[in-house]
């Protein structure tokens, strides 16, 4: 259990920082509320009412989500590999090269399809 003590201490420091920051912001921040500040904000676009069953999302939303998932998974697999790089040897290097080639193919496909273009 003593090995996890630094993790718990760091978590407590982080939680205390969040609590103190929110408290200071609530006490010291301006309190000028008006109708525009209290409305919902959707990335600079005026919110529009949605149909009863919900609205349709454009395909661009799903492409962006898939792009995020592909690169998020890549990073998740790269961290443990980097930590144990010396212990894995040649097998680990070949496995990671194959993984990166696979992710690069997904990246190239997304690039060619225009998924990185922000209209």
DOLUM-551933 format. One record per residue (C-alpha): x, y, z. Coordinates in nm, 2 decimals, always signed. Example, Ala and Ser with C-alpha at 12.3 -4.5 7.8 and 13.67 -1.06 7.14 Angstrom:
<sites>
+--------+--------+--------+
:     xx :     yy :     zz :
+--------+--------+--------+
:  +1.23 :  -0.45 :  +0.78 :
:  +1.37 :  -0.11 :  +0.71 :
+--------+--------+--------+
</sites>
This chain:
<sites>
+--------+--------+--------+
:     xx :     yy :     zz :
+--------+--------+--------+
:  +0.00 :  +0.00 :  +0.00 :
:  +0.29 :  +0.24 :  +0.07 :
:  +0.38 :  +0.22 :  -0.30 :
:  +0.05 :  +0.40 :  -0.38 :
:  +0.10 :  +0.67 :  -0.13 :
:  +0.25 :  +0.92 :  -0.38 :
:  -0.04 :  +0.86 :  -0.62 :
:  -0.29 :  +0.93 :  -0.34 :
:  -0.10 :  +1.24 :  -0.23 :
:  -0.09 :  +1.37 :  -0.59 :
:  -0.46 :  +1.30 :  -0.63 :
:  -0.54 :  +1.48 :  -0.30 :
:  -0.33 :  +1.78 :  -0.41 :
:  -0.51 :  +1.79 :  -0.75 :
:  -0.86 :  +1.77 :  -0.58 :
:  -0.76 :  +2.04 :  -0.33 :
:  -0.64 :  +2.26 :  -0.62 :
:  -0.97 :  +2.22 :  -0.80 :
:  -1.17 :  +2.29 :  -0.49 :
:  -0.97 :  +2.60 :  -0.40 :
:  -0.98 :  +2.73 :  -0.76 :
:  -1.35 :  +2.70 :  -0.78 :
:  -1.40 :  +2.86 :  -0.44 :
:  -1.18 :  +3.15 :  -0.53 :
:  -1.35 :  +3.19 :  -0.86 :
:  -1.69 :  +3.19 :  -0.70 :
:  -1.59 :  +3.45 :  -0.44 :
:  -1.37 :  +3.68 :  -0.65 :
:  -1.54 :  +3.65 :  -0.99 :
:  -1.78 :  +3.91 :  -1.13 :
:  -2.15 :  +3.85 :  -1.07 :
:  -2.31 :  +4.04 :  -1.35 :
:  -2.57 :  +3.80 :  -1.49 :
:  -2.79 :  +3.89 :  -1.78 :
:  -3.02 :  +3.70 :  -2.02 :
:  -2.75 :  +3.64 :  -2.28 :
:  -2.51 :  +3.48 :  -2.03 :
:  -2.78 :  +3.24 :  -1.90 :
:  -2.87 :  +3.10 :  -2.24 :
:  -2.72 :  +2.78 :  -2.37 :
:  -2.41 :  +2.83 :  -2.59 :
:  -2.33 :  +2.59 :  -2.87 :
:  -1.99 :  +2.69 :  -3.02 :
:  -2.10 :  +3.03 :  -3.14 :
:  -2.41 :  +2.90 :  -3.32 :
:  -2.75 :  +3.01 :  -3.21 :
:  -2.92 :  +2.71 :  -3.05 :
:  -3.21 :  +2.58 :  -3.25 :
:  -3.50 :  +2.37 :  -3.13 :
:  -3.47 :  +2.00 :  -3.20 :
:  -3.74 :  +1.77 :  -3.31 :
:  -3.91 :  +1.54 :  -3.05 :
:  -3.70 :  +1.24 :  -3.14 :
:  -3.37 :  +1.44 :  -3.14 :
:  -3.19 :  +1.59 :  -3.44 :
:  -2.97 :  +1.44 :  -3.70 :
:  -2.60 :  +1.48 :  -3.68 :
:  -2.39 :  +1.54 :  -3.99 :
:  -2.15 :  +1.26 :  -4.09 :
:  -1.86 :  +1.51 :  -4.01 :
:  -1.94 :  +1.46 :  -3.64 :
:  -1.89 :  +1.08 :  -3.67 :
:  -1.57 :  +1.11 :  -3.88 :
:  -1.42 :  +1.35 :  -3.62 :
:  -1.52 :  +1.11 :  -3.34 :
:  -1.36 :  +0.81 :  -3.52 :
:  -1.04 :  +1.01 :  -3.59 :
:  -1.02 :  +1.09 :  -3.22 :
:  -1.07 :  +0.73 :  -3.12 :
:  -0.80 :  +0.61 :  -3.36 :
:  -0.54 :  +0.85 :  -3.23 :
:  -0.65 :  +0.81 :  -2.87 :
:  -0.60 :  +0.44 :  -2.89 :
:  -0.26 :  +0.49 :  -3.05 :
:  -0.15 :  +0.70 :  -2.76 :
:  -0.28 :  +0.46 :  -2.51 :
:  -0.08 :  +0.18 :  -2.66 :
:  +0.24 :  +0.39 :  -2.70 :
:  +0.28 :  +0.48 :  -2.33 :
:  +0.32 :  +0.13 :  -2.19 :
:  +0.55 :  +0.04 :  -2.49 :
:  +0.77 :  +0.34 :  -2.42 :
:  +0.79 :  +0.25 :  -2.05 :
:  +0.89 :  -0.11 :  -2.11 :
:  +1.09 :  -0.05 :  -2.43 :
:  +1.41 :  -0.21 :  -2.30 :
:  +1.24 :  -0.52 :  -2.17 :
:  +1.05 :  -0.60 :  -2.49 :
:  +1.34 :  -0.63 :  -2.72 :
:  +1.31 :  -0.70 :  -3.09 :
:  +0.96 :  -0.85 :  -3.06 :
:  +0.83 :  -0.53 :  -2.90 :
:  +0.99 :  -0.31 :  -3.16 :
:  +0.85 :  -0.51 :  -3.45 :
:  +0.50 :  -0.52 :  -3.29 :
:  +0.50 :  -0.15 :  -3.24 :
:  +0.62 :  -0.08 :  -3.60 :
:  +0.34 :  -0.30 :  -3.73 :
:  +0.09 :  -0.11 :  -3.51 :
:  +0.22 :  +0.23 :  -3.62 :
:  +0.20 :  +0.12 :  -3.99 :
:  -0.16 :  +0.01 :  -3.93 :
:  -0.25 :  +0.34 :  -3.76 :
:  -0.07 :  +0.53 :  -4.04 :
:  -0.29 :  +0.36 :  -4.30 :
:  -0.60 :  +0.48 :  -4.10 :
:  -0.45 :  +0.83 :  -4.09 :
:  -0.38 :  +0.83 :  -4.46 :
:  -0.73 :  +0.71 :  -4.54 :
:  -0.88 :  +0.98 :  -4.32 :
:  -0.66 :  +1.25 :  -4.48 :
:  -0.75 :  +1.14 :  -4.84 :
:  -1.12 :  +1.13 :  -4.75 :
:  -1.10 :  +1.50 :  -4.63 :
:  -1.16 :  +1.42 :  -4.26 :
:  -0.89 :  +1.67 :  -4.16 :
:  -1.05 :  +1.96 :  -4.35 :
:  -1.24 :  +2.19 :  -4.12 :
:  -1.48 :  +2.38 :  -4.35 :
+--------+--------+--------+
</sites>
